[in-house]
C-alpha cells in the first residue's frame, strides 16, 4: 500500500497539458491500493474456514478472479520496476544505454574487457538497439524528479519485492480457500457444525510460553554471522562506490556469501541427522507454508543457474569465486528446503527427546542466518549493477530482467524460511502435558 500510495502521489508532480500527463497514472495505483486493502480485510475474515452453501459457482469464480488479479499485479509491478531499473542506465546526452553511465569502474578490475563504443560487447549488449531508442528517450522525459518522484526512485527497490511477495501469498491463500469451499451440509453434520461453533465460545483462553532451552548456542552463533554479514554489506557499498575498488567489493561480498552458504549447508546436514531421532508423521499433508517455500525456491534456482552459466563462460582469475558462490547457494538452498520439509513433520515423542531437544540448536542457527541471507538478497543482490560480471555477460536488458524476475522470489524464500523454521522451533519441541 505504501508503494501504491507513493506512485499515486507522483501523478500530482506531472506537468499538465503535456504528453506525460495521464489520468491512468493516478487511477491505477489508487485502485490497486483499494484492492489490496479490501482483499486483506476479506482474507482476514475468511481465511480460517470459508463456508459457502449457496452460489458455490459464483464463489469459486470470484476467488479464481482474485487469484488472477494478484498474478496480474505481480506481473505489472515486475514490468514497471524492470523499466525503471533500465532507465537508470540511460544517458540522455547521446540517447543510449551504457553500463558505464551507472557503474564507473575500470574494465580490467575484474579481468573483463573495457566497455567502449568500439567494443562488440558495447554495440550488442550495452547500447540500446536502434529499434528501441524512442522508448527510453520518451520515458526518461516523463520520469518524475521532484520530491515524491525521487522518494519512489530510492524506495522502490525495497518496496516492490514486498508487493510481489504479498501478491504471491494472497494468491496461495485464495487458492486454498477456493479448494476448501464447503459442500452442502447434511442434517447430521449440520448439527455437529452447530455444536462445534457453540463450543468455540466455551473454550478457555490459551496461555503461551516460550521455552528457549537448547537454543542458546545456535542463537549467539547466528547473531555473530548476522553481525559479520552487516559489516560485509557496509564494506561492499563503500567499496563499490569507488571505481578502483569495484573488483575488491565483488570479491569481499562473495567471500562473505560463500562462508555463510558453507556454514548453513553443514548446519542443515547436521540438523537432518539430528532430527531423525524425532517421531516422523508421514500422514501429515503438505501445508501452505511448505508449498510457498518450495514455490519461492524457484527464484533461488533461476538466479543461481544464470549466475553459474555467466560465471562458466567468463572464467577469469577473479570470476571463479562468483561461480563457486552460485554453486554453494544452489546446494545450500536445496539442503535447507529438504531439512525444513522433513523437520516440519517431526515431533518429540519421549521424555528424553523433550529434555534433549535434538536439532534445536541447528534450527535456531538457521533461523538467524536466513535473516542475514535475506539482508544480502534485499540490499545487494536485488540491484543489477551490483553484479558487473553477470551484467557484462548477459547485457543490460537480459540481466535486469533476470534479476527482477528471480530476486523477489529469492527474497521471499529467505524471509519465509525464517517463518517455517519458527514453526519447527515452536511445534517440534513443544512440551507435552503427559511428560511434564
NORDA-V23663 format. One record per pair of residues at least 24 apart in sequence whose ideal C-beta (glycine too) atoms are under 6 Angstrom apart, sorted by the first residue. I is the first residue (numbers start at 1). J is the second residue. Records with the same first field share a line. If there is no record, write none. Layout:
BEGIN
I: J / J
END
This chain:
BEGIN
1: 33 / 36
3: 159 / 163
4: 29 / 32 / 33
5: 33
6: 152
9: 148
10: 144 / 148 / 149
13: 144 / 146 / 148 / 149
20: 142
43: 173
50: 177
51: 182
52: 181 / 182
53: 184
56: 181
59: 181
60: 178
63: 174 / 177 / 178
66: 174
67: 171 / 174 / 175
70: 167 / 170 / 171
73: 167
74: 164 / 167
77: 160 / 163
78: 404
81: 160 / 404
82: 400 / 401 / 404
85: 400
86: 400
87: 139
89: 396
90: 136 / 140
92: 140
95: 133 / 137
96: 127
97: 128 / 396
98: 126
99: 126 / 391
102: 385
103: 385
104: 243
105: 243 / 246
106: 243
109: 246 / 247
110: 247 / 318
111: 316 / 317 / 318
112: 392
125: 395
126: 396
157: 382
161: 408 / 411
164: 408
165: 412
172: 292
176: 288
214: 357 / 360
215: 360 / 364
217: 361
218: 361 / 364 / 365
219: 364
221: 365
222: 365 / 368 / 369
223: 368
225: 369 / 372
226: 368 / 372
229: 372
232: 256
233: 379
254: 321 / 322 / 325
257: 325
258: 325 / 328
261: 328 / 329 / 332
264: 332 / 369
265: 331 / 332 / 335
267: 362 / 365 / 366
268: 335 / 336 / 339
270: 362
271: 339 / 359 / 362
272: 339
274: 358 / 359
275: 343 / 346 / 359
277: 358
278: 346
279: 347 / 349
280: 345 / 346
281: 345
284: 345
289: 420
290: 341
292: 416
293: 416 / 420
296: 409 / 412 / 413 / 416
297: 337 / 413
299: 406 / 409 / 410
300: 333 / 410 / 413
302: 406
303: 406 / 410
304: 329 / 330
306: 402
310: 390 / 393
314: 393
319: 389
322: 389
340: 420
343: 424
344: 424
346: 428
347: 428
348: 429
351: 435
354: 435
357: 429
360: 429
363: 421 / 424 / 425
366: 421
367: 418 / 421
370: 414 / 417 / 418
373: 414
374: 414 / 415
377: 410 / 411 / 414
378: 411
381: 407
382: 407
END
